[in-house]
Structure formats: C-alpha cells, structure tokens
Amino acid sequence: MKGNTMNIFNSVMVPLFLGVVVGIVFAAFNGKTLPLIGSPRASLIALLIVGMAMCVSGIGQVGASGRWASPLAIAGYLLGTTILIIIVSALAGWKLPLIVGETQAVAAVGILIAIKYLIGTASFFFHWL
C-alpha cells in the first residue's frame, strides 16, 4: 500500500489558495472590489481558476495512491462537479433552485470549496478509506 506524503504544495500553497478563496468570497459578498476582480462574475471566474489550482494536488494524491474509488475521493468528485455546475450556470444565466444571483453563487462556491478542502485533508489522515 502506498502512503501519503505531504509536499510543499499541499502544506503551504493549498491553504494559501484557501485564504484567497475566502478573500474573494468576502469581497464579492460585501460588494467590495479587488484588483482585476470587480464584479461577482469576475469573482466566479477567479474562483474557478483558484479551485482548479487547488484541485491539482488533490487529484495527484489520489492518482499516486491509486485510491480512485475511495469514498472520500468520490465525495470530492461530486463536490467538484457541483462547483462546476454552479459556476457554469451562474455565468450562463441559468437559474438553479437555491441560488438566485451571481453573489449567492460566489458564496455557494466558496463554501463548497472549503468543504472539499476539508474532505481532502480528511483523506490525508484517513488514508485507509
């Protein structure tokens, strides 16, 4: 069985990206602007880019360990798919049942990214699942 190793990307960069996600969501939810991110639509695009960068380390750990069908990996796949559906639907103007506007989509995506981060951290500690 292959074990997990904590590299510099997982221990430093992913929590830093999580802080960027919190900053983007906070700014969008409170109507503030950040450099290059002046609207909720731009916030969704920035969350998409940061979320994909965070996902690189998670999918790499799953591939390195060969646990593609573990329950935590499947939960990560489902959350990632949900995040993409929310972003695409908000950018395309489609209506979702619980998300009315782009600002609520930014908040939902931020919350789901945080939950996905917690699942990734749990999968590091519960590597036998």
N, C-alpha and C positions, 0 to 999 in steps of 0.2 A: 504494500500500500504506500502510495506517495504521500508525503506530508506537506503541509503548507509552510511556506517561508514568507516572512514579512520583508518586503523590499522597500527601497526608499520611496517609490511611487505610492505604495499603499500606506506607509506610515506618515508621510509628510504631505504629498500632493493631494490625495483624495480628501483628507479633512480640510485642506486649504480650499479645494473646489467646493466643498460643502459650505464653507463660510461665504464664498462668492455667491452660491445659490441663495443663502439666507439674505445677503445684502440685496440681491436683485429682487427677490420677493418682497422684502421690506420696502424698498424704494417704490416698486410698482404699486403695492397695496396702499401706500401713503401718498401717492401722487407726486413723488419726488422724481427727479431725473438724474441719471448717471451719465458719465461720458460715453457717447455712442449708443446709449440706451435711453431714449427719450419718450417711449410710449410702451404700453402693455404689449403691443405686437412685437416690438424690438426686444422686450423682456422675454417673450416666449422663444424667440429665435436664439437669444443668448442662453436661455435655459436648455434649449435643445443642444447647443454646442457644448456647454459645460457638462451636461448629463452624458453625452456621448463620450467625452473625455474621461469622465469618472467610470464609465462602463468598461473601458478598455482593460482596466486592472481586474475587474470582477470576472469578466469572461475569460481573461487569461488565466486566472487562478482555477476556474472550473475546467478549462482545457488541459492545464498542466496536471491536475489531479485526476482527470478522467471521470469526474462525477457529473456528467451531463444530465442524468435523470434523478439527481437527489432532490428531495422535497424543497430545500431552500433554493436550489438553482431554478426549479420550476416556478417557485414563487417570484423569483427575480425576473424570469422571462415574462410572466403575466403582468407584473408591475411595469416593466419596461414597455410592453405592448400597450398597456393602458395609458402610460405617459405619452407615447407617440400618438395614440388616438386622440387624446385631449388636445395636444399641440396642433395636429393637423386639422381637427375640427374647428378649433378656435381661429386658426389662420385662414381657413376656407370659409368661415362664417356659418358653419353648420351648427345647429342647436343640439345640445346634449341635455338630458333630463335635469341634472342638478347644477349645471354650470351655465349661467346666464350670459356673462360677458367675458371679455379678454382678461380683465383684472381677476375675476374668480378663477379663470383657467390658470393664470400665473400662480395663484395661491394653491390650487389643487396640485399642480405640477410640482411646486416646491415641497409640499407635504409628502407627495408620493416619492420624490427623490430622497427625502430624509428617511422614509420608511425603507426604501430599497437599500440605502446605505446601512441601516441597522440590520437588515437581513444579511447583507454581505459581511458585516462584522460578526454576526452570529455564526455564519457559515465558516468563518476562520476558526472560531473557538469550538464549534461543534462539527469538526471535520469528519466524524464517523457517520454522519447522516447521509 
